[in-house]
Amino acid sequence: MKGERLDRLLARLGLGSRKEVARLVRAGRVLVTGEAVRDPGFHVPEEAEVRLDGKPLLLRRHHHVLLHKPGGYVTSRAEGPSVYALLQGFPTRDLSPVGRLDKDAEGLLLFTTDGELLHRLTHPRHKVKKRYLVHLEKPVNPEDQRAFREGILLEGRKTLPAELIPLKDPTWAEVVLLEGRFHQVKRMFLARGNRVVYLKRLALGPLALGDLPRGEARPLTPGEEAALYQAVGLSPESASRGLT
């Protein structure tokens, strides 16, 4: 059975767009099982050894992409403008978002091809922390903080305990959730008689948005990937098929 095209494989590894990695291949910088391959359309056998500039590449069974979502984009394929338009050079056909961000929200949005990882990251049982920055119509008060800690009734079911941390200007705050219900942050504040006017996700479990520019995407580093798998009780080795 034919393997994956070389240019698509290299692009999935985050080494550039299909055009960019094709130039690497045509320059003779890529070796497959010790032989220089100059055809970007070459199909790489499943267990082949692939090197770039003499360095072995880790061929991924699963792929994970971190996006700094800007406002105005929907977390959907069917509508537009879609966040998938921002994932140039990545295998968008295979990537699924880990949770969603509203069209007007910004911040960290993770995509993965690993269905089990996605399930564990989004299931409340695993209590993966999600940290948000919010701007509110009214200042946060101690009663709001207590209500977040104790849980707020939404559609007949209390939310899991959440942290509400006012900033120097109390109309700004950070919120840490252990679950991800539909529009949860906005609905929790509405239940307290307040309204969110700006929402940005800063972190998901061990992953932080950092200084990734708005609208840009990047693959996870090996360290980030390992920490993510460990956070939900999975082995990081399940994401790869070994050094090649």
HUHU-V311962 format. One record per helix or strand of 2 or more residues. SS is the DSSP state (H for helix, E for strand). FROM is the first residue (numbers start at 0). LEN is the number of residues. If there is no record, write none. Layout:
ss=SS from=FROM len=LEN
ss=SS from=FROM len=LEN
//
This chain:
ss=E from=3 len=2
ss=H from=5 len=7
ss=H from=17 len=9
ss=E from=29 len=3
ss=E from=34 len=2
ss=E from=42 len=2
ss=E from=49 len=3
ss=E from=54 len=2
ss=E from=57 len=3
ss=E from=63 len=6
ss=H from=82 len=4
ss=E from=95 len=2
ss=E from=105 len=7
ss=H from=114 len=8
ss=H from=123 len=3
ss=E from=129 len=7
ss=H from=141 len=9
ss=E from=152 len=2
ss=E from=156 len=2
ss=E from=162 len=4
ss=E from=171 len=6
ss=H from=183 len=8
ss=E from=195 len=9
ss=E from=206 len=2
ss=E from=216 len=3
ss=H from=221 len=10
ss=H from=235 len=4
ss=E from=239 len=4
//
